[in-house]
Amino acid sequence: MLIRYKKSCEKIAMGLLSFMPLERDLKQLKQTMKDYEENPACQLFMWKKEDAFIGLIGIELNGTGYTVRHISVMPSYRGEGIGQTMLEKILELMAPLEMHATEETRPFIEVCKEKSKSFR
């Protein structure tokens, strides 16, 4: 289930974000969290399975669309389609806005586009 980020989940969100290659530096990670907490154009969502948060997706609204800035799933849950499901839920939630990707998220999103008709 996709849930909007709350400050009470900050440590969990930071842990999930740290799986992103560009977020491994603590200073950068703290700045990213600050962006999601203070910039209304930046929105962070977490994926909850049963009682645990196991993934997150972060977007930034811009003009006619939004950019998927971050997408991360706990390593023990990878390969189960959670990342793709999060992308599909964001597509539904942000419709009719157009989805864009960063250089970091583009490869994953392209793979998901090939596997799903939701992206077409």
Biopython code that builds the backbone (N, CA, C, O; Angstrom):
import numpy as np
from Bio.PDB.StructureBuilder import StructureBuilder

atoms = [
    (1, "MET", "N", (0.841, -1.159, 0.000)),
    (1, "MET", "CA", (0.000, 0.000, 0.000)),
    (1, "MET", "C", (0.903, 1.245, 0.000)),
    (1, "MET", "O", (1.853, 1.327, 0.778)),
    (2, "LEU", "N", (0.603, 2.195, -0.865)),
    (2, "LEU", "CA", (1.359, 3.432, -0.987)),
    (2, "LEU", "C", (0.836, 4.458, 0.017)),
    (2, "LEU", "O", (-0.358, 4.758, 0.034)),
    (3, "ILE", "N", (1.726, 4.993, 0.849)),
    (3, "ILE", "CA", (1.365, 5.929, 1.910)),
    (3, "ILE", "C", (2.263, 7.165, 1.810)),
    (3, "ILE", "O", (3.463, 7.051, 1.560)),
    (4, "ARG", "N", (1.679, 8.322, 2.005)),
    (4, "ARG", "CA", (2.448, 9.569, 1.990)),
    (4, "ARG", "C", (3.418, 9.590, 3.163)),
    (4, "ARG", "O", (3.059, 9.201, 4.274)),
    (5, "TYR", "N", (4.633, 10.039, 2.926)),
    (5, "TYR", "CA", (5.673, 10.123, 3.949)),
    (5, "TYR", "C", (5.251, 11.022, 5.108)),
    (5, "TYR", "O", (4.639, 12.073, 4.913)),
    (6, "LYS", "N", (5.594, 10.580, 6.321)),
    (6, "LYS", "CA", (5.393, 11.372, 7.535)),
    (6, "LYS", "C", (6.731, 11.456, 8.261)),
    (6, "LYS", "O", (7.534, 10.524, 8.214)),
    (7, "LYS", "N", (6.958, 12.568, 8.924)),
    (7, "LYS", "CA", (8.213, 12.816, 9.644)),
    (7, "LYS", "C", (8.545, 11.686, 10.626)),
    (7, "LYS", "O", (9.720, 11.409, 10.863)),
    (8, "SER", "N", (7.551, 11.046, 11.187)),
    (8, "SER", "CA", (7.792, 9.961, 12.140)),
    (8, "SER", "C", (8.487, 8.754, 11.500)),
    (8, "SER", "O", (9.000, 7.884, 12.204)),
    (9, "CYS", "N", (8.502, 8.704, 10.176)),
    (9, "CYS", "CA", (9.143, 7.608, 9.441)),
    (9, "CYS", "C", (10.485, 8.028, 8.837)),
    (9, "CYS", "O", (10.994, 7.378, 7.925)),
    (10, "GLU", "N", (11.047, 9.117, 9.354)),
    (10, "GLU", "CA", (12.260, 9.681, 8.752)),
    (10, "GLU", "C", (13.418, 8.687, 8.689)),
    (10, "GLU", "O", (14.056, 8.568, 7.643)),
    (11, "LYS", "N", (13.703, 7.981, 9.756)),
    (11, "LYS", "CA", (14.839, 7.052, 9.760)),
    (11, "LYS", "C", (14.639, 5.916, 8.769)),
    (11, "LYS", "O", (15.585, 5.506, 8.097)),
    (12, "ILE", "N", (13.433, 5.410, 8.674)),
    (12, "ILE", "CA", (13.135, 4.346, 7.715)),
    (12, "ILE", "C", (13.308, 4.875, 6.291)),
    (12, "ILE", "O", (13.901, 4.209, 5.442)),
    (13, "ALA", "N", (12.788, 6.075, 6.038)),
    (13, "ALA", "CA", (12.912, 6.677, 4.705)),
    (13, "ALA", "C", (14.374, 6.909, 4.356)),
    (13, "ALA", "O", (14.785, 6.653, 3.224)),
    (14, "MET", "N", (15.164, 7.391, 5.309)),
    (14, "MET", "CA", (16.585, 7.614, 5.047)),
    (14, "MET", "C", (17.297, 6.298, 4.735)),
    (14, "MET", "O", (18.166, 6.247, 3.865)),
    (15, "GLY", "N", (16.928, 5.252, 5.441)),
    (15, "GLY", "CA", (17.519, 3.945, 5.164)),
    (15, "GLY", "C", (17.198, 3.459, 3.763)),
    (15, "GLY", "O", (18.068, 2.940, 3.064)),
    (16, "LEU", "N", (15.953, 3.625, 3.358)),
    (16, "LEU", "CA", (15.549, 3.209, 2.014)),
    (16, "LEU", "C", (16.202, 4.084, 0.942)),
    (16, "LEU", "O", (16.642, 3.578, -0.090)),
    (17, "LEU", "N", (16.263, 5.382, 1.182)),
    (17, "LEU", "CA", (16.913, 6.283, 0.224)),
    (17, "LEU", "C", (18.397, 5.972, 0.076)),
    (17, "LEU", "O", (18.962, 6.155, -1.003)),
    (18, "SER", "N", (19.029, 5.508, 1.140)),
    (18, "SER", "CA", (20.471, 5.246, 1.090)),
    (18, "SER", "C", (20.838, 4.118, 0.128)),
    (18, "SER", "O", (22.014, 3.940, -0.190)),
    (19, "PHE", "N", (19.853, 3.357, -0.338)),
    (19, "PHE", "CA", (20.125, 2.337, -1.354)),
    (19, "PHE", "C", (20.342, 2.961, -2.734)),
    (19, "PHE", "O", (20.870, 2.307, -3.633)),
    (20, "MET", "N", (19.936, 4.220, -2.903)),
    (20, "MET", "CA", (20.150, 4.926, -4.166)),
    (20, "MET", "C", (21.619, 5.348, -4.217)),
    (20, "MET", "O", (22.119, 5.922, -3.250)),
    (21, "PRO", "N", (22.317, 5.082, -5.313)),
    (21, "PRO", "CA", (23.755, 5.380, -5.385)),
    (21, "PRO", "C", (24.132, 6.821, -5.047)),
    (21, "PRO", "O", (25.153, 7.047, -4.398)),
    (22, "LEU", "N", (23.341, 7.789, -5.467)),
    (22, "LEU", "CA", (23.686, 9.186, -5.216)),
    (22, "LEU", "C", (23.316, 9.658, -3.814)),
    (22, "LEU", "O", (23.599, 10.799, -3.450)),
    (23, "GLU", "N", (22.693, 8.798, -3.033)),
    (23, "GLU", "CA", (22.247, 9.170, -1.687)),
    (23, "GLU", "C", (23.054, 8.477, -0.594)),
    (23, "GLU", "O", (22.634, 8.462, 0.563)),
    (24, "ARG", "N", (24.187, 7.914, -0.937)),
    (24, "ARG", "CA", (24.973, 7.187, 0.063)),
    (24, "ARG", "C", (25.755, 8.118, 0.985)),
    (24, "ARG", "O", (26.120, 7.731, 2.095)),
    (25, "ASP", "N", (26.010, 9.338, 0.532)),
    (25, "ASP", "CA", (26.693, 10.334, 1.349)),
    (25, "ASP", "C", (25.691, 10.927, 2.339)),
    (25, "ASP", "O", (24.616, 11.376, 1.940)),
    (26, "LEU", "N", (26.038, 10.930, 3.629)),
    (26, "LEU", "CA", (25.100, 11.368, 4.665)),
    (26, "LEU", "C", (24.669, 12.818, 4.478)),
    (26, "LEU", "O", (23.502, 13.147, 4.689)),
    (27, "LYS", "N", (25.585, 13.678, 4.089)),
    (27, "LYS", "CA", (25.243, 15.086, 3.878)),
    (27, "LYS", "C", (24.214, 15.221, 2.753)),
    (27, "LYS", "O", (23.247, 15.971, 2.882)),
    (28, "GLN", "N", (24.419, 14.506, 1.667)),
    (28, "GLN", "CA", (23.476, 14.530, 0.540)),
    (28, "GLN", "C", (22.126, 13.947, 0.953)),
    (28, "GLN", "O", (21.074, 14.481, 0.600)),
    (29, "LEU", "N", (22.168, 12.859, 1.696)),
    (29, "LEU", "CA", (20.941, 12.202, 2.154)),
    (29, "LEU", "C", (20.112, 13.137, 3.037)),
    (29, "LEU", "O", (18.892, 13.206, 2.891)),
    (30, "LYS", "N", (20.763, 13.849, 3.944)),
    (30, "LYS", "CA", (20.055, 14.797, 4.802)),
    (30, "LYS", "C", (19.448, 15.933, 3.983)),
    (30, "LYS", "O", (18.344, 16.387, 4.283)),
    (31, "GLN", "N", (20.157, 16.397, 2.952)),
    (31, "GLN", "CA", (19.629, 17.461, 2.096)),
    (31, "GLN", "C", (18.411, 16.970, 1.319)),
    (31, "GLN", "O", (17.433, 17.701, 1.165)),
    (32, "THR", "N", (18.471, 15.747, 0.836)),
    (32, "THR", "CA", (17.337, 15.161, 0.116)),
    (32, "THR", "C", (16.109, 15.076, 1.019)),
    (32, "THR", "O", (15.002, 15.416, 0.601)),
    (33, "MET", "N", (16.305, 14.625, 2.250)),
    (33, "MET", "CA", (15.186, 14.542, 3.188)),
    (33, "MET", "C", (14.621, 15.931, 3.463)),
    (33, "MET", "O", (13.405, 16.103, 3.548)),
    (34, "LYS", "N", (15.491, 16.911, 3.602)),
    (34, "LYS", "CA", (15.043, 18.287, 3.829)),
    (34, "LYS", "C", (14.194, 18.765, 2.652)),
    (34, "LYS", "O", (13.167, 19.416, 2.843)),
    (35, "ASP", "N", (14.635, 18.434, 1.420)),
    (35, "ASP", "CA", (13.856, 18.801, 0.222)),
    (35, "ASP", "C", (12.449, 18.207, 0.283)),
    (35, "ASP", "O", (11.467, 18.907, 0.037)),
    (36, "TYR", "N", (12.351, 16.932, 0.607)),
    (36, "TYR", "CA", (11.042, 16.276, 0.660)),
    (36, "TYR", "C", (10.168, 16.837, 1.786)),
    (36, "TYR", "O", (8.944, 16.870, 1.659)),
    (37, "GLU", "N", (10.778, 17.270, 2.868)),
    (37, "GLU", "CA", (10.007, 17.783, 3.999)),
    (37, "GLU", "C", (9.589, 19.239, 3.819)),
    (37, "GLU", "O", (8.539, 19.641, 4.320)),
    (38, "GLU", "N", (10.390, 20.037, 3.114)),
    (38, "GLU", "CA", (10.141, 21.475, 3.054)),
    (38, "GLU", "C", (9.646, 21.996, 1.710)),
    (38, "GLU", "O", (8.997, 23.040, 1.662)),
    (39, "ASN", "N", (9.932, 21.305, 0.634)),
    (39, "ASN", "CA", (9.549, 21.772, -0.698)),
    (39, "ASN", "C", (8.218, 21.120, -1.098)),
    (39, "ASN", "O", (8.165, 19.903, -1.275)),
    (40, "PRO", "N", (7.155, 21.898, -1.240)),
    (40, "PRO", "CA", (5.853, 21.303, -1.585)),
    (40, "PRO", "C", (5.829, 20.616, -2.960)),
    (40, "PRO", "O", (4.956, 19.787, -3.216)),
    (41, "ALA", "N", (6.770, 20.948, -3.838)),
    (41, "ALA", "CA", (6.828, 20.290, -5.149)),
    (41, "ALA", "C", (7.439, 18.897, -5.051)),
    (41, "ALA", "O", (7.269, 18.083, -5.959)),
    (42, "CYS", "N", (8.137, 18.619, -3.975)),
    (42, "CYS", "CA", (8.767, 17.308, -3.764)),
    (42, "CYS", "C", (7.880, 16.473, -2.850)),
    (42, "CYS", "O", (7.536, 16.895, -1.746)),
    (43, "GLN", "N", (7.520, 15.301, -3.315)),
    (43, "GLN", "CA", (6.620, 14.440, -2.548)),
    (43, "GLN", "C", (7.229, 13.052, -2.421)),
    (43, "GLN", "O", (7.720, 12.487, -3.398)),
    (44, "LEU", "N", (7.193, 12.519, -1.233)),
    (44, "LEU", "CA", (7.757, 11.211, -0.943)),
    (44, "LEU", "C", (6.643, 10.282, -0.476)),
    (44, "LEU", "O", (5.820, 10.646, 0.364)),
    (45, "PHE", "N", (6.633, 9.084, -1.034)),
    (45, "PHE", "CA", (5.641, 8.070, -0.681)),
    (45, "PHE", "C", (6.381, 6.806, -0.266)),
    (45, "PHE", "O", (7.450, 6.498, -0.794)),
    (46, "MET", "N", (5.808, 6.086, 0.674)),
    (46, "MET", "CA", (6.416, 4.850, 1.153)),
    (46, "MET", "C", (5.476, 3.676, 0.889)),
    (46, "MET", "O", (4.253, 3.819, 0.922)),
    (47, "TRP", "N", (6.064, 2.527, 0.630)),
    (47, "TRP", "CA", (5.292, 1.319, 0.370)),
    (47, "TRP", "C", (5.291, 0.466, 1.631)),
    (47, "TRP", "O", (6.344, 0.103, 2.156)),
    (48, "LYS", "N", (4.096, 0.156, 2.104)),
    (48, "LYS", "CA", (3.945, -0.632, 3.321)),
    (48, "LYS", "C", (3.386, -2.001, 2.977)),
    (48, "LYS", "O", (2.382, -2.124, 2.275)),
    (49, "LYS", "N", (4.053, -3.020, 3.481)),
    (49, "LYS", "CA", (3.588, -4.397, 3.308)),
    (49, "LYS", "C", (3.430, -4.972, 4.716)),
    (49, "LYS", "O", (4.392, -5.066, 5.479)),
    (50, "GLU", "N", (2.205, -5.349, 5.036)),
    (50, "GLU", "CA", (1.859, -5.792, 6.381)),
    (50, "GLU", "C", (2.218, -4.688, 7.375)),
    (50, "GLU", "O", (1.608, -3.620, 7.325)),
    (51, "ASP", "N", (3.173, -4.897, 8.267)),
    (51, "ASP", "CA", (3.508, -3.890, 9.274)),
    (51, "ASP", "C", (4.837, -3.186, 9.006)),
    (51, "ASP", "O", (5.337, -2.473, 9.876)),
    (52, "ALA", "N", (5.413, -3.370, 7.828)),
    (52, "ALA", "CA", (6.742, -2.809, 7.574)),
    (52, "ALA", "C", (6.761, -1.965, 6.303)),
    (52, "ALA", "O", (6.080, -2.267, 5.323)),
    (53, "PHE", "N", (7.558, -0.903, 6.347)),
    (53, "PHE", "CA", (7.808, -0.104, 5.147)),
    (53, "PHE", "C", (8.975, -0.749, 4.413)),
    (53, "PHE", "O", (10.058, -0.915, 4.974)),
    (54, "ILE", "N", (8.745, -1.112, 3.155)),
    (54, "ILE", "CA", (9.781, -1.834, 2.420)),
    (54, "ILE", "C", (10.213, -1.136, 1.133)),
    (54, "ILE", "O", (11.099, -1.626, 0.432)),
    (55, "GLY", "N", (9.605, -0.011, 0.818)),
    (55, "GLY", "CA", (9.994, 0.715, -0.384)),
    (55, "GLY", "C", (9.573, 2.160, -0.311)),
    (55, "GLY", "O", (8.770, 2.554, 0.535)),
    (56, "LEU", "N", (10.132, 2.948, -1.218)),
    (56, "LEU", "CA", (9.705, 4.340, -1.321)),
    (56, "LEU", "C", (9.883, 4.838, -2.738)),
    (56, "LEU", "O", (10.665, 4.299, -3.520)),
    (57, "ILE", "N", (9.132, 5.884, -3.045)),
    (57, "ILE", "CA", (9.234, 6.548, -4.333)),
    (57, "ILE", "C", (9.081, 8.051, -4.080)),
    (57, "ILE", "O", (8.172, 8.494, -3.379)),
    (58, "GLY", "N", (9.985, 8.805, -4.664)),
    (58, "GLY", "CA", (9.968, 10.247, -4.493)),
    (58, "GLY", "C", (9.821, 10.941, -5.835)),
    (58, "GLY", "O", (10.494, 10.595, -6.806)),
    (59, "ILE", "N", (8.934, 11.923, -5.876)),
    (59, "ILE", "CA", (8.685, 12.653, -7.120)),
    (59, "ILE", "C", (8.835, 14.153, -6.885)),
    (59, "ILE", "O", (8.777, 14.643, -5.758)),
    (60, "GLU", "N", (9.030, 14.859, -7.998)),
    (60, "GLU", "CA", (9.052, 16.316, -7.959)),
    (60, "GLU", "C", (8.134, 16.836, -9.046)),
    (60, "GLU", "O", (8.326, 16.546, -10.227)),
    (61, "LEU", "N", (7.141, 17.600, -8.644)),
    (61, "LEU", "CA", (6.188, 18.185, -9.589)),
    (61, "LEU", "C", (6.875, 19.309, -10.358)),
    (61, "LEU", "O", (7.627, 20.101, -9.790)),
    (62, "ASN", "N", (6.598, 19.361, -11.677)),
    (62, "ASN", "CA", (7.203, 20.408, -12.497)),
    (62, "ASN", "C", (6.331, 20.682, -13.716)),
    (62, "ASN", "O", (6.216, 19.843, -14.609)),
    (63, "GLY", "N", (5.735, 21.833, -13.744)),
    (63, "GLY", "CA", (4.950, 22.244, -14.903)),
    (63, "GLY", "C", (3.851, 21.274, -15.273)),
    (63, "GLY", "O", (2.864, 21.139, -14.549)),
    (64, "THR", "N", (4.017, 20.596, -16.401)),
    (64, "THR", "CA", (2.988, 19.698, -16.920)),
    (64, "THR", "C", (3.142, 18.253, -16.445)),
    (64, "THR", "O", (2.380, 17.380, -16.859)),
    (65, "GLY", "N", (4.104, 18.003, -15.595)),
    (65, "GLY", "CA", (4.325, 16.630, -15.182)),
    (65, "GLY", "C", (5.048, 16.534, -13.855)),
    (65, "GLY", "O", (4.994, 17.431, -13.013)),
    (66, "TYR", "N", (5.728, 15.405, -13.704)),
    (66, "TYR", "CA", (6.498, 15.157, -12.489)),
    (66, "TYR", "C", (7.674, 14.263, -12.849)),
    (66, "TYR", "O", (7.625, 13.503, -13.816)),
    (67, "THR", "N", (8.719, 14.367, -12.063)),
    (67, "THR", "CA", (9.921, 13.570, -12.266)),
    (67, "THR", "C", (10.059, 12.584, -11.120)),
    (67, "THR", "O", (9.974, 12.963, -9.952)),
    (68, "VAL", "N", (10.272, 11.316, -11.456)),
    (68, "VAL", "CA", (10.551, 10.313, -10.437)),
    (68, "VAL", "C", (12.026, 10.469, -10.081)),
    (68, "VAL", "O", (12.910, 10.094, -10.850)),
    (69, "ARG", "N", (12.271, 11.031, -8.900)),
    (69, "ARG", "CA", (13.637, 11.300, -8.455)),
    (69, "ARG", "C", (14.263, 10.098, -7.754)),
    (69, "ARG", "O", (15.462, 9.853, -7.885)),
    (70, "HIS", "N", (13.463, 9.361, -7.022)),
    (70, "HIS", "CA", (13.969, 8.228, -6.244)),
    (70, "HIS", "C", (12.977, 7.079, -6.300)),
    (70, "HIS", "O", (11.763, 7.283, -6.283)),
    (71, "ILE", "N", (13.509, 5.883, -6.366)),
    (71, "ILE", "CA", (12.684, 4.686, -6.202)),
    (71, "ILE", "C", (13.595, 3.623, -5.592)),
    (71, "ILE", "O", (14.672, 3.329, -6.112)),
    (72, "SER", "N", (13.141, 3.061, -4.488)),
    (72, "SER", "CA", (13.990, 2.138, -3.751)),
    (72, "SER", "C", (13.137, 1.074, -3.062)),
    (72, "SER", "O", (12.047, 1.351, -2.562)),
    (73, "VAL", "N", (13.661, -0.139, -3.051)),
    (73, "VAL", "CA", (13.001, -1.261, -2.382)),
    (73, "VAL", "C", (14.059, -1.975, -1.545)),
    (73, "VAL", "O", (15.196, -2.137, -1.987)),
    (74, "MET", "N", (13.693, -2.396, -0.357)),
    (74, "MET", "CA", (14.629, -3.155, 0.487)),
    (74, "MET", "C", (15.152, -4.350, -0.305)),
    (74, "MET", "O", (14.384, -5.018, -0.996)),
    (75, "PRO", "N", (16.439, -4.619, -0.212)),
    (75, "PRO", "CA", (17.029, -5.711, -1.001)),
    (75, "PRO", "C", (16.332, -7.060, -0.847)),
    (75, "PRO", "O", (16.223, -7.807, -1.819)),
    (76, "SER", "N", (15.864, -7.381, 0.341)),
    (76, "SER", "CA", (15.220, -8.690, 0.552)),
    (76, "SER", "C", (13.868, -8.806, -0.154)),
    (76, "SER", "O", (13.321, -9.904, -0.248)),
    (77, "TYR", "N", (13.315, -7.685, -0.655)),
    (77, "TYR", "CA", (12.027, -7.707, -1.344)),
    (77, "TYR", "C", (12.159, -7.426, -2.841)),
    (77, "TYR", "O", (11.151, -7.364, -3.544)),
    (78, "ARG", "N", (13.362, -7.260, -3.327)),
    (78, "ARG", "CA", (13.558, -6.959, -4.749)),
    (78, "ARG", "C", (13.204, -8.170, -5.598)),
    (78, "ARG", "O", (13.338, -9.314, -5.166)),
    (79, "GLY", "N", (12.756, -7.897, -6.798)),
    (79, "GLY", "CA", (12.370, -8.969, -7.714)),
    (79, "GLY", "C", (10.927, -9.412, -7.545)),
    (79, "GLY", "O", (10.484, -10.324, -8.243)),
    (80, "GLU", "N", (10.186, -8.796, -6.641)),
    (80, "GLU", "CA", (8.789, -9.154, -6.392)),
    (80, "GLU", "C", (7.805, -8.219, -7.093)),
    (80, "GLU", "O", (6.593, -8.381, -6.955)),
    (81, "GLY", "N", (8.319, -7.240, -7.847)),
    (81, "GLY", "CA", (7.438, -6.322, -8.566)),
    (81, "GLY", "C", (6.982, -5.127, -7.756)),
    (81, "GLY", "O", (6.092, -4.396, -8.189)),
    (82, "ILE", "N", (7.568, -4.910, -6.592)),
    (82, "ILE", "CA", (7.147, -3.801, -5.728)),
    (82, "ILE", "C", (7.482, -2.459, -6.363)),
    (82, "ILE", "O", (6.660, -1.542, -6.332)),
    (83, "GLY", "N", (8.670, -2.327, -6.935)),
    (83, "GLY", "CA", (9.049, -1.080, -7.600)),
    (83, "GLY", "C", (8.103, -0.739, -8.737)),
    (83, "GLY", "O", (7.672, 0.406, -8.873)),
    (84, "GLN", "N", (7.785, -1.728, -9.546)),
    (84, "GLN", "CA", (6.859, -1.516, -10.653)),
    (84, "GLN", "C", (5.469, -1.150, -10.140)),
    (84, "GLN", "O", (4.816, -0.268, -10.698)),
    (85, "THR", "N", (5.018, -1.810, -9.094)),
    (85, "THR", "CA", (3.708, -1.502, -8.506)),
    (85, "THR", "C", (3.674, -0.074, -7.972)),
    (85, "THR", "O", (2.674, 0.624, -8.134)),
    (86, "MET", "N", (4.762, 0.366, -7.334)),
    (86, "MET", "CA", (4.815, 1.743, -6.841)),
    (86, "MET", "C", (4.714, 2.728, -8.006)),
    (86, "MET", "O", (4.006, 3.731, -7.912)),
    (87, "LEU", "N", (5.418, 2.447, -9.100)),
    (87, "LEU", "CA", (5.342, 3.320, -10.279)),
    (87, "LEU", "C", (3.923, 3.365, -10.834)),
    (87, "LEU", "O", (3.432, 4.436, -11.191)),
    (88, "GLU", "N", (3.266, 2.218, -10.908)),
    (88, "GLU", "CA", (1.896, 2.178, -11.414)),
    (88, "GLU", "C", (0.952, 2.970, -10.514)),
    (88, "GLU", "O", (0.066, 3.664, -11.014)),
    (89, "LYS", "N", (1.126, 2.879, -9.196)),
    (89, "LYS", "CA", (0.274, 3.630, -8.264)),
    (89, "LYS", "C", (0.513, 5.132, -8.408)),
    (89, "LYS", "O", (-0.432, 5.918, -8.335)),
    (90, "ILE", "N", (1.758, 5.532, -8.611)),
    (90, "ILE", "CA", (2.063, 6.952, -8.817)),
    (90, "ILE", "C", (1.454, 7.432, -10.122)),
    (90, "ILE", "O", (0.942, 8.550, -10.190)),
    (91, "LEU", "N", (1.501, 6.610, -11.154)),
    (91, "LEU", "CA", (0.859, 6.963, -12.429)),
    (91, "LEU", "C", (-0.623, 7.244, -12.221)),
    (91, "LEU", "O", (-1.150, 8.232, -12.731)),
    (92, "GLU", "N", (-1.295, 6.371, -11.468)),
    (92, "GLU", "CA", (-2.723, 6.559, -11.174)),
    (92, "GLU", "C", (-2.956, 7.819, -10.356)),
    (92, "GLU", "O", (-3.848, 8.612, -10.658)),
    (93, "LEU", "N", (-2.146, 7.997, -9.319)),
    (93, "LEU", "CA", (-2.307, 9.119, -8.408)),
    (93, "LEU", "C", (-2.056, 10.465, -9.089)),
    (93, "LEU", "O", (-2.733, 11.447, -8.783)),
    (94, "MET", "N", (-1.106, 10.517, -9.995)),
    (94, "MET", "CA", (-0.707, 11.776, -10.626)),
    (94, "MET", "C", (-1.378, 12.023, -11.986)),
    (94, "MET", "O", (-1.140, 13.058, -12.608)),
    (95, "ALA", "N", (-2.206, 11.094, -12.446)),
    (95, "ALA", "CA", (-2.879, 11.274, -13.737)),
    (95, "ALA", "C", (-3.661, 12.574, -13.725)),
    (95, "ALA", "O", (-4.294, 12.889, -12.717)),
    (96, "PRO", "N", (-3.641, 13.318, -14.777)),
    (96, "PRO", "CA", (-3.123, 13.066, -16.119)),
    (96, "PRO", "C", (-1.712, 13.623, -16.356)),
    (96, "PRO", "O", (-1.291, 13.749, -17.505)),
    (97, "LEU", "N", (-0.976, 13.958, -15.285)),
    (97, "LEU", "CA", (0.373, 14.503, -15.447)),
    (97, "LEU", "C", (1.306, 13.480, -16.083)),
    (97, "LEU", "O", (1.132, 12.274, -15.911)),
    (98, "GLU", "N", (2.292, 13.972, -16.817)),
    (98, "GLU", "CA", (3.248, 13.118, -17.523)),
    (98, "GLU", "C", (4.423, 12.774, -16.614)),
    (98, "GLU", "O", (4.963, 13.638, -15.923)),
    (99, "MET", "N", (4.811, 11.493, -16.625)),
    (99, "MET", "CA", (5.929, 11.015, -15.814)),
    (99, "MET", "C", (7.240, 11.224, -16.570)),
    (99, "MET", "O", (7.340, 10.945, -17.765)),
    (100, "HIS", "N", (8.249, 11.727, -15.837)),
    (100, "HIS", "CA", (9.605, 11.865, -16.357)),
    (100, "HIS", "C", (10.540, 11.129, -15.410)),
    (100, "HIS", "O", (10.137, 10.714, -14.323)),
    (101, "ALA", "N", (11.785, 10.971, -15.826)),
    (101, "ALA", "CA", (12.763, 10.256, -15.009)),
    (101, "ALA", "C", (14.058, 11.051, -14.922)),
    (101, "ALA", "O", (14.337, 11.903, -15.766)),
    (102, "THR", "N", (14.835, 10.764, -13.903)),
    (102, "THR", "CA", (16.192, 11.293, -13.808)),
    (102, "THR", "C", (17.110, 10.286, -14.495)),
    (102, "THR", "O", (16.673, 9.198, -14.870)),
    (103, "GLU", "N", (18.364, 10.645, -14.657)),
    (103, "GLU", "CA", (19.324, 9.690, -15.228)),
    (103, "GLU", "C", (19.416, 8.444, -14.353)),
    (103, "GLU", "O", (19.618, 7.337, -14.852)),
    (104, "GLU", "N", (19.268, 8.632, -13.052)),
    (104, "GLU", "CA", (19.373, 7.525, -12.111)),
    (104, "GLU", "C", (18.157, 6.602, -12.135)),
    (104, "GLU", "O", (18.303, 5.390, -11.977)),
    (105, "THR", "N", (16.962, 7.156, -12.331)),
    (105, "THR", "CA", (15.750, 6.331, -12.297)),
    (105, "THR", "C", (15.320, 5.829, -13.681)),
    (105, "THR", "O", (14.525, 4.894, -13.781)),
    (106, "ARG", "N", (15.839, 6.446, -14.742)),
    (106, "ARG", "CA", (15.431, 6.091, -16.110)),
    (106, "ARG", "C", (15.593, 4.607, -16.445)),
    (106, "ARG", "O", (14.654, 4.013, -16.975)),
    (107, "PRO", "N", (16.747, 3.976, -16.157)),
    (107, "PRO", "CA", (16.880, 2.550, -16.530)),
    (107, "PRO", "C", (15.791, 1.666, -15.922)),
    (107, "PRO", "O", (15.237, 0.804, -16.605)),
    (108, "PHE", "N", (15.484, 1.876, -14.638)),
    (108, "PHE", "CA", (14.457, 1.062, -13.996)),
    (108, "PHE", "C", (13.085, 1.328, -14.603)),
    (108, "PHE", "O", (12.330, 0.391, -14.864)),
    (109, "ILE", "N", (12.763, 2.580, -14.827)),
    (109, "ILE", "CA", (11.459, 2.928, -15.402)),
    (109, "ILE", "C", (11.310, 2.350, -16.805)),
    (109, "ILE", "O", (10.225, 1.898, -17.171)),
    (110, "GLU", "N", (12.380, 2.357, -17.593)),
    (110, "GLU", "CA", (12.320, 1.771, -18.944)),
    (110, "GLU", "C", (12.021, 0.275, -18.886)),
    (110, "GLU", "O", (11.242, -0.235, -19.690)),
    (111, "VAL", "N", (12.635, -0.423, -17.940)),
    (111, "VAL", "CA", (12.363, -1.863, -17.781)),
    (111, "VAL", "C", (10.896, -2.074, -17.418)),
    (111, "VAL", "O", (10.246, -2.978, -17.944)),
    (112, "CYS", "N", (10.379, -1.241, -16.521)),
    (112, "CYS", "CA", (8.974, -1.356, -16.114)),
    (112, "CYS", "C", (8.048, -1.070, -17.282)),
    (112, "CYS", "O", (7.010, -1.720, -17.410)),
    (113, "LYS", "N", (8.389, -0.123, -18.133)),
    (113, "LYS", "CA", (7.572, 0.196, -19.300)),
    (113, "LYS", "C", (7.461, -1.001, -20.228)),
    (113, "LYS", "O", (6.402, -1.257, -20.800)),
    (114, "GLU", "N", (8.552, -1.731, -20.374)),
    (114, "GLU", "CA", (8.543, -2.925, -21.233)),
    (114, "GLU", "C", (7.662, -4.024, -20.672)),
    (114, "GLU", "O", (7.079, -4.795, -21.434)),
    (115, "LYS", "N", (7.553, -4.110, -19.348)),
    (115, "LYS", "CA", (6.797, -5.181, -18.708)),
    (115, "LYS", "C", (5.313, -4.872, -18.518)),
    (115, "LYS", "O", (4.506, -5.788, -18.358)),
    (116, "SER", "N", (4.947, -3.587, -18.536)),
    (116, "SER", "CA", (3.573, -3.220, -18.161)),
    (116, "SER", "C", (2.896, -2.362, -19.214)),
    (116, "SER", "O", (3.521, -1.509, -19.842)),
    (117, "LYS", "N", (1.622, -2.603, -19.391)),
    (117, "LYS", "CA", (0.821, -1.784, -20.308)),
    (117, "LYS", "C", (0.370, -0.482, -19.644)),
    (117, "LYS", "O", (-0.101, 0.428, -20.326)),
    (118, "SER", "N", (0.510, -0.386, -18.320)),
    (118, "SER", "CA", (0.085, 0.818, -17.592)),
    (118, "SER", "C", (0.843, 2.056, -18.022)),
    (118, "SER", "O", (0.346, 3.174, -17.893)),
    (119, "PHE", "N", (2.046, 1.856, -18.533)),
    (119, "PHE", "CA", (2.911, 2.977, -18.888)),
    (119, "PHE", "C", (2.655, 3.478, -20.310)),
    (119, "PHE", "O", (3.239, 4.480, -20.723)),
    (120, "ARG", "N", (1.818, 2.816, -21.039)),
    (120, "ARG", "CA", (1.614, 3.193, -22.438)),
    (120, "ARG", "C", (0.411, 4.064, -22.608)),
    (120, "ARG", "O", (0.097, 4.471, -23.726)),
]
sb = StructureBuilder()
sb.init_structure("model")
sb.init_model(0)
sb.init_chain("A")
sb.init_seg("    ")
for serial, (resi, resn, name, xyz) in enumerate(atoms, 1):
    if name == "N":
        sb.init_residue(resn, " ", resi, " ")
    sb.init_atom(name, np.array(xyz, "f"), 0.0, 1.0, " ", f" {name:<3s}", serial, name[0])
structure = sb.get_structure()
